[in-house]
Amino acid sequence: MKRPKGKGSTYERGTPGFDDKVLATSFNRRDPGQRPSVLIEANDVLDVINAVKRAKRENLKISIVSGGHSWSQNHLREGCLLLSMARFNAINIDAEKSQAIVGPGCWGIDLDRALKKHDLFFPIAHVPDVCMGGFLLQGGFGWGSTFLGNACESVIGIDVVLADGSLVHASENENSDLFWSARGSGPGFFGVVVRYHLKLHPRPKFQGMQLQVFRMKHMEEVYHWADHIGKDVPSSVEFQFVMTPKAMGIFSPGIEVFAPVLTNSYKEAREAVSFITKGPLRKKASLTPPLIPISTTNMGIVANITHFPASAKWCTDNMWSNAPVEDLMPGLKRIAETMPPAPSHSLWLNWPSRAGKRPDMALNLDAKRYIAVYGEWFDDADDAKYANWATERMSELSHLSDGVQLADENLGKRPARFTTDANMIRLDNARAKYDPENLFNSWAGRLKPPSIKQPVKQKPKLFENV
Ligand SMILES: Cc1cc2nc3c(=O)[nH]c(=O)nc-3n(C[C@H](O)[C@H](O)[C@H](O)COP(=O)(O)OP(=O)(O)OC[C@H]3O[C@@H](n4cnc5c(N)ncnc54)[C@H](O)[C@@H]3O)c2cc1C
């Protein structure tokens, strides 16, 4: 993706260059066919308010895009008003308070670079150009999330333009139901976030990566080991297994173990990853290089080049699972056998569940492991061959799933549970209160809604008058 330059503008459907402009908002190079009626690139809050008013006047639904990294291209809906927040990329850091205010169009890498100057840290996404807009609403697995929690746990406030055109602030103490909804509703959020208020963290002094690579013949042992080691993985280590047709170093099908580690010294980090370097499968690995000191920023840049090329077409899906590893094995093998060519891959992440640790918020579902599949291809002619691959593989495993994470989801193709029923009712109630006419497009698909309680009639508190 490219950072937007210059002032934003308004593009009407049917005018020259409209299609290109709309498709350029998406990281995924697929063309889903749907087109908005109008694309508005907002420059300031007044533009956002005017866009909301125009949508109401012209009876258009609103879709929002910030960084465009929704794999499912959630913002590309037929006949809507598409509001781009990509120019809202300001970063204001209050180092003394360890807080920042950032725009939804802010790239993770830009926030990280700004924080580095103050020795501060925020769990941004793993690749540099994912924007705060969608990432924080969805929950956000970031660097350091294994000890800091999902990135949205470090959101302390939001400024939102609502369906009635008012600008409000929401936090634990103000419009708290709106704030509660923003932390986990993802593409189902019903307002335009124009600013996030963030809590910052001390910057880990050492950032590095432990790698290990296995050939596919060791697949069963590798996943059993991943499962067995489970909770014993130190929280400073993110323990990921990436299965791919062209694994690093062996250039053939294999499993890459990626273990980013964030500590305060090399020594501490080496100790933390010793369960890999001295692990039971050490001798079976094709490759176990020494722990590499590398910043999260550079790890993200490398990941973009090796696993997430920008010119690709994608299909993705995911699941949380606590199922026994033996039960998952046939599905994992089928993923391996049917995977589109590299850089397609699947991820297994050992996850320290946040159940009982996170604050009360819309996001409240996870499990001890996260499995996601990423199919990539470049040629239009392969669309039919690969477009359903991710959905099919995850559907086959759905009986072993505890739900999905809003991050690699594809709710339009495979609606699945991403929070509890009780939270869905709270979300529906909050939407009925803040967006009673359903001005904002919601999740592209959802399971049958639980019974909806009567919405509470209460006027949101005004933050400022514009
Ligand atoms: C290459 C790649 C790597 C990724 N890595 C990670 C990762 O490490 N961790 C992780 O958790 N996720 C990751 N994701 C998933 C990503 O975090 C989500 O897709 C997220 O929504 C992207 O945010 P965005 O602003 O870039 O995307 P967008 O597509 O712009 O936003 C997604 C949706 O969020 C809503 N939205 C966006 N901005 C606003 C706003 N200002 N106000 C209201 N609603 C808004 C809209 O409904 C929009 O359709 C990755 C995705 C890609 C493509």
The ligand as an ORCA input file, in Angstrom:
! r2SCAN-3c Opt
* xyz 0 1
  C      -0.819     -8.344      5.252
  C      -1.723     -8.312      6.460
  C      -1.192     -8.534      7.711
  C      -2.011     -8.496      8.835
  N      -1.462     -8.684     10.073
  C      -2.234     -8.642     11.162
  C      -1.680     -8.792     12.467
  O      -0.483     -8.944     12.634
  N      -2.523     -8.762     13.524
  C      -3.871     -8.566     13.363
  O      -4.597     -8.542     14.356
  N      -4.417     -8.401     12.168
  C      -3.640     -8.433     11.064
  N      -4.211     -8.261      9.833
  C      -5.663     -8.034      9.754
  C      -5.931     -6.539      9.929
  O      -5.569     -6.120     11.211
  C      -7.411     -6.211      9.758
  O      -7.807     -6.557      8.458
  C      -7.670     -4.727     10.015
  O      -9.044     -4.491      9.891
  C      -6.913     -3.856      9.069
  O      -7.096     -2.513      9.375
  P      -7.053     -1.453      8.194
  O      -7.476     -0.157      8.716
  O      -5.738     -1.551      7.517
  O      -8.120     -2.094      7.205
  P      -9.519     -1.591      6.600
  O      -9.791     -2.587      5.533
  O      -9.444     -0.176      6.217
  O     -10.531     -1.741      7.794
  C     -11.249     -2.938      8.057
  C     -12.656     -2.586      8.507
  O     -12.594     -1.878      9.735
  C     -13.593     -0.864      9.759
  N     -12.924      0.435      9.898
  C     -11.706      0.786      9.444
  N     -11.420      2.046      9.802
  C     -12.475      2.504     10.500
  C     -12.769      3.745     11.136
  N     -11.921      4.775     11.120
  N     -13.960      3.877     11.767
  C     -14.845      2.857     11.786
  N     -14.619      1.661     11.186
  C     -13.443      1.485     10.556
  C     -14.355     -0.967      8.457
  O     -15.497     -1.749      8.688
  C     -13.385     -1.665      7.548
  O     -14.018     -2.400      6.521
  C      -3.414     -8.263      8.692
  C      -3.947     -8.044      7.427
  C      -3.109     -8.060      6.320
  C      -3.696     -7.819      4.948
*
